[in-house]
Structures are given as C-alpha cells and as structure tokens.
Amino acid sequence: MVVHRHRRGSTASLAVLAALVTASGCGTDDPQPADGTAAVRGAADVLARTGSARARTAMEMATGGTRVTIRGEGGVDFRRQMGQLLVMLPADVTGKPGHRPITELLAPGALYMKNRGAGVPADKWVRVDTTALADGNLVTGGATDPLAAAELLRAADQITYVGETELSGTKVRHYRGTTDIGRAARAASPQLRGALEAAAKGFSKDTVPFDAYLDEDGRLRKVRHRFSYVNNGVIDVSSTTLLYGFGTPVKVVLPASEDIYAGKIAD
C-alpha cells in the first residue's frame, strides 16, 4: 500500500488553477508520485535502458555477538548483465589484517573470483555456478550482485513512500516495502532467473524488507535489502548497493578456461 500525502490546494476552480499553473510555469509544491509501485518494480528496466553505472556495496553481517562489514566497489553493465567488483574483507576479530581484496566478475549464471580461498594459485580464478548456490549469490560473494539487487524489486509489495531526501547532492524519493524472492525470480530477466530461483529455495524466508531510493528519472540510486540467512545458525544480513556515475563504460573480460582453478578450495 502506498501512503499518499495531500497536496495543498485552494478554493479556486479547476479552470482558474490551470490558468495560474500555465502562467507561472510551475505546479504544486509537492511532486510526490501518486503511486510508487510501478516505479520501484520497474527500476531494473530503467537501469537496463540507462546502460551502466558505477557501484559501491556494503554487506553487514551479524551473528551471535559478532558484526562485520564487507565493502565493495566497481561497475555494472546493466544491458549485458555483467559487472566487476573489488571486495574488501575486514580484519578478523583478533585484529589481524584482512584478506587481500577479492576481484569478482559477475556474469549470467556465474561468479568469478580471484584471491578467493586458501590453496588457489594467485594467478587463477574460481568460478561458481550461481544457480547452484543456496542463496543465488545474494550473500555468498560478500556483496549482493547489483543486478540481482535491482531484479529483486520486480516483486516489490506493500510499498510506502517515506519522503524526499538527497544522496550526494541528488534529490531522490525514498520508498520502503517488502519483496518476495520466489515471485521476483519468476518476473526476473532470463539471465538472473536461475540464481534467484536457487535463492528462493535456499532462504528460510522468501520475504525480504527493502528501502529503495529513486531519482527523478526513475533510476535506482540506492537499495538496502535485509536478509535472514541460515548457515550454522541464523545470520542477519543488511546489504546495500549504491549506484552513481550512470553511463560510465564498464568493461568485463571473463577469464579463459585455462585460467580457472579446478582443484579443491579451502573454506
């Protein structure tokens, strides 16, 4: 359900009001859309038409008394459904330095990672089939695939308009609601459908609360999803994707087969 705010009006007739608007060149001072459902659900399509963007990610995980945040930065080509992220792992709880940054390449049905896992040669990549992951790579990679983050909104429901705010100087409209992973998988683009179908089977709860921020062109600027994931206990995950620099070229070159590690990967 969308929350509507009443616009300030006057007792003037519609004809007089229309004349005043035409003469002044402006309308009411509350530009809130009548219904944000279509805008939120269509965010992935708008990004595809936009082409590409830079991305920052933050994944905060809490389990027991431990809370860690994993950050990433890179770019996404929404037309080709590909992207690249450099994911920074934090220092461990003993204060030792964190793992070397992991380079992640995002492609339909696959996640490629470099510097991932003990025993993997430094010049080799690890390839993971995202359609076989219990979470569809919504959590595993340490960053929710920005492509999947947008596709999840296709099943957005119970949407409430929170208000207008700013992100890095850009006015955005803030919406809050929930989405359903299973329904999002059925509505997703073919390239992301398999991974989301896997996530729908792997998560204990399909319902995912979100906060989405759209600019005046309908482009998704920021989205935060809150997952509850079971892996040796319940892990609460808050995953944020920030998009900016729209139109920036993003070049993703997948590794050759001989550069992909085929051995055993340590946890």
C-alpha positions as CSV (number, residue, x, y, z in Angstrom):
1,M,0.0,0.0,0.0
2,V,1.3,3.4,-0.9
3,V,1.0,6.3,1.5
4,H,-0.3,9.5,-0.2
5,R,0.2,13.0,1.1
6,H,-2.5,15.5,0.3
7,R,-1.4,18.4,-1.8
8,R,-2.0,21.9,-0.7
9,G,-4.7,23.5,-2.9
10,S,-7.0,26.4,-2.9
11,T,-10.7,27.1,-3.3
12,A,-10.2,28.3,-6.9
13,S,-11.9,26.4,-9.6
14,L,-10.0,24.0,-11.8
15,A,-10.1,26.4,-14.7
16,V,-8.6,29.2,-12.7
17,L,-6.0,26.9,-11.1
18,A,-5.0,25.6,-14.6
19,A,-4.6,29.2,-15.8
20,L,-2.4,30.0,-12.8
21,V,-0.2,27.0,-13.4
22,T,0.2,27.8,-17.1
23,A,1.1,31.4,-16.4
24,S,3.6,30.6,-13.7
25,G,5.2,27.6,-15.4
26,C,5.1,25.5,-12.2
27,G,2.7,23.2,-10.5
28,T,2.1,22.1,-6.9
29,D,5.0,22.2,-4.5
30,D,4.7,18.5,-3.6
31,P,5.9,16.4,-6.5
32,Q,5.2,13.1,-4.8
33,P,4.0,10.5,-7.3
34,A,0.6,9.1,-6.9
35,D,1.9,5.5,-6.7
36,G,5.5,4.4,-6.4
37,T,4.7,0.7,-7.1
38,A,5.3,0.9,-10.8
39,A,8.5,3.0,-10.4
40,V,10.0,0.6,-7.9
41,R,9.1,-2.6,-9.8
42,G,10.4,-1.1,-13.0
43,A,13.7,0.0,-11.6
44,A,15.6,-2.8,-13.2
45,D,14.2,-1.9,-16.7
46,V,15.2,1.7,-16.2
47,L,18.7,0.6,-15.4
48,A,18.9,-1.6,-18.5
49,R,17.9,1.4,-20.6
50,T,20.4,3.6,-18.8
51,G,23.2,1.1,-19.7
52,S,25.8,1.2,-17.0
53,A,26.8,2.7,-13.7
54,R,29.5,2.7,-11.0
55,A,28.6,0.8,-7.8
56,R,29.5,0.7,-4.2
57,T,28.3,-2.2,-1.9
58,A,28.3,-2.8,1.8
59,M,27.2,-6.0,3.4
60,E,26.8,-6.1,7.2
61,M,26.5,-9.5,8.8
62,A,25.5,-10.1,12.4
63,T,25.7,-13.5,14.1
64,G,25.9,-14.0,17.9
65,G,27.8,-11.1,19.2
66,T,29.9,-10.5,16.1
67,R,29.2,-7.9,13.4
68,V,31.3,-7.4,10.3
69,T,31.0,-5.2,7.2
70,I,32.3,-6.2,3.8
71,R,32.7,-3.4,1.3
72,G,33.0,-3.4,-2.5
73,E,33.4,-1.1,-5.4
74,G,33.2,-1.4,-9.1
75,G,30.9,-1.1,-12.1
76,V,27.9,-2.8,-13.7
77,D,26.8,-3.1,-17.3
78,F,23.0,-3.5,-17.0
79,R,22.5,-4.1,-20.7
80,R,25.0,-7.0,-20.9
81,Q,24.1,-8.2,-17.4
82,M,27.7,-8.2,-16.3
83,G,29.8,-6.4,-13.7
84,Q,33.1,-6.2,-11.8
85,L,33.6,-5.6,-8.1
86,L,36.7,-5.3,-5.8
87,V,35.5,-6.7,-2.5
88,M,37.4,-5.7,0.7
89,L,37.3,-8.1,3.6
90,P,37.6,-6.7,7.1
91,A,40.3,-7.6,9.6
92,D,39.3,-10.6,11.6
93,V,38.0,-10.4,15.2
94,T,41.6,-10.8,16.6
95,G,42.6,-7.6,14.8
96,K,44.8,-9.3,12.2
97,P,44.8,-7.7,8.8
98,G,42.0,-8.7,6.4
99,H,42.3,-10.9,3.4
100,R,43.6,-9.4,0.2
101,P,40.8,-7.8,-1.8
102,I,38.8,-10.2,-3.9
103,T,38.2,-9.4,-7.5
104,E,34.7,-10.5,-8.6
105,L,33.4,-10.8,-12.1
106,L,29.6,-11.0,-12.4
107,A,28.0,-12.8,-15.4
108,P,24.7,-14.5,-16.1
109,G,24.7,-17.7,-14.0
110,A,28.3,-17.3,-12.8
111,L,30.5,-15.6,-10.3
112,Y,34.3,-15.5,-10.9
113,M,36.6,-14.7,-8.0
114,K,40.3,-14.0,-7.8
115,N,42.2,-14.2,-4.4
116,R,39.3,-16.4,-3.1
117,G,40.2,-19.4,-0.9
118,A,43.3,-20.9,0.5
119,G,45.3,-23.1,-1.8
120,V,44.2,-21.3,-5.0
121,P,47.2,-20.1,-7.1
122,A,47.5,-16.3,-7.2
123,D,47.0,-16.2,-11.0
124,K,43.9,-18.4,-11.0
125,W,40.2,-17.6,-10.9
126,V,37.5,-19.6,-9.1
127,R,34.2,-20.0,-11.0
128,V,31.0,-20.5,-9.0
129,D,27.7,-21.5,-10.6
130,T,25.3,-19.0,-9.0
131,T,22.3,-21.2,-9.9
132,A,23.7,-23.9,-7.6
133,L,24.3,-21.6,-4.6
134,A,21.7,-21.9,-1.8
135,D,21.5,-18.1,-1.8
136,G,21.9,-17.4,-5.5
137,N,24.8,-15.1,-4.7
138,L,22.7,-12.7,-2.7
139,V,25.1,-13.2,0.2
140,T,27.9,-15.7,-0.8
141,G,30.1,-13.2,-2.7
142,G,30.2,-10.7,0.2
143,A,28.2,-8.3,-1.9
144,T,24.7,-8.7,-3.4
145,D,25.1,-8.7,-7.1
146,P,23.8,-5.2,-8.1
147,L,22.0,-6.8,-11.0
148,A,20.1,-9.1,-8.7
149,A,19.5,-6.3,-6.1
150,A,17.5,-4.5,-8.8
151,E,15.8,-7.6,-10.1
152,L,14.5,-8.4,-6.6
153,L,12.4,-5.2,-6.7
154,R,10.3,-6.6,-9.6
155,A,8.2,-8.3,-6.9
156,A,8.0,-5.3,-4.6
157,D,4.9,-5.1,-2.5
158,Q,3.4,-3.1,0.5
159,I,5.3,-0.1,-0.8
160,T,5.2,3.1,1.3
161,Y,6.5,6.5,0.2
162,V,8.8,7.7,3.0
163,G,9.7,11.1,1.6
164,E,12.2,13.0,-0.4
165,T,15.9,13.2,0.6
166,E,19.3,13.7,-1.0
167,L,22.1,11.3,-2.0
168,S,25.4,13.0,-2.9
169,G,23.5,16.2,-3.9
170,T,20.9,14.4,-5.9
171,K,17.2,14.5,-4.9
172,V,15.7,11.1,-4.5
173,R,12.4,9.6,-3.5
174,H,12.6,7.1,-0.6
175,Y,10.3,4.0,-0.8
176,R,10.0,1.2,1.8
177,G,8.4,-2.2,1.3
178,T,9.0,-5.9,1.0
179,T,9.8,-8.2,-1.8
180,D,9.3,-11.9,-2.4
181,I,12.3,-13.8,-3.7
182,G,10.2,-16.5,-5.4
183,R,8.0,-14.0,-7.2
184,A,11.0,-11.9,-8.1
185,A,12.6,-15.0,-9.7
186,R,9.5,-15.6,-11.9
187,A,9.5,-12.0,-13.0
188,A,13.3,-11.6,-13.4
189,S,15.1,-11.3,-16.7
190,P,16.3,-14.6,-18.1
191,Q,19.9,-14.0,-17.2
192,L,19.2,-13.6,-13.4
193,R,16.2,-16.0,-13.1
194,G,18.2,-19.2,-12.3
195,A,20.2,-17.6,-9.5
196,L,17.0,-16.1,-7.9
197,E,15.2,-19.4,-8.2
198,A,18.1,-21.0,-6.3
199,A,17.8,-18.3,-3.6
200,A,14.1,-18.8,-3.3
201,K,14.8,-22.5,-2.4
202,G,17.7,-21.7,-0.1
203,F,16.4,-19.0,2.1
204,S,14.2,-19.9,5.1
205,K,12.1,-16.8,4.4
206,D,11.2,-15.5,0.9
207,T,10.0,-12.1,2.2
208,V,12.8,-9.5,2.2
209,P,12.3,-6.0,3.5
210,F,13.9,-3.2,1.5
211,D,14.5,0.5,1.2
212,A,14.8,1.9,-2.3
213,Y,15.8,5.4,-3.4
214,L,14.9,6.6,-7.0
215,D,15.9,9.8,-8.7
216,E,13.7,12.0,-10.8
217,D,14.5,9.9,-13.9
218,G,13.4,6.7,-12.1
219,R,16.9,5.4,-11.8
220,L,17.7,3.3,-8.7
221,R,20.3,5.2,-6.8
222,K,20.4,3.1,-3.6
223,V,18.8,0.0,-2.3
224,R,19.1,-1.8,1.0
225,H,17.8,-5.4,1.5
226,R,17.7,-7.2,4.8
227,F,18.1,-10.9,4.6
228,S,17.9,-13.6,7.2
229,Y,20.2,-16.4,6.3
230,V,20.8,-19.8,7.9
231,N,24.4,-21.0,7.9
232,N,25.5,-22.7,11.2
233,G,22.9,-20.5,12.9
234,V,20.8,-17.6,11.8
235,I,22.8,-14.7,10.2
236,D,21.1,-11.3,9.8
237,V,22.4,-9.6,6.7
238,S,21.9,-6.0,5.6
239,S,23.1,-5.5,2.1
240,T,23.3,-2.0,0.5
241,T,24.0,-1.1,-3.1
242,L,24.8,2.5,-4.2
243,L,24.7,3.4,-7.9
244,Y,26.2,6.5,-9.4
245,G,28.2,7.7,-12.5
246,F,25.5,6.5,-14.9
247,G,26.8,5.9,-18.4
248,T,30.4,5.2,-17.3
249,P,31.8,2.5,-19.6
250,V,32.2,-0.9,-17.8
251,K,34.4,-3.5,-19.5
252,V,34.2,-7.0,-18.1
253,V,36.6,-9.7,-19.6
254,L,35.9,-13.2,-18.4
255,P,38.9,-15.4,-17.7
256,A,39.9,-18.1,-20.2
257,S,39.2,-21.7,-19.3
258,E,42.9,-22.4,-18.6
259,D,42.9,-19.6,-16.0
260,I,40.1,-21.1,-13.9
261,Y,41.2,-23.2,-10.9
262,A,39.7,-26.7,-10.9
263,G,41.1,-28.0,-7.6
264,K,39.7,-28.1,-4.1
265,I,39.0,-24.8,-2.4
266,A,39.5,-24.4,1.4
267,D,36.9,-22.6,3.4
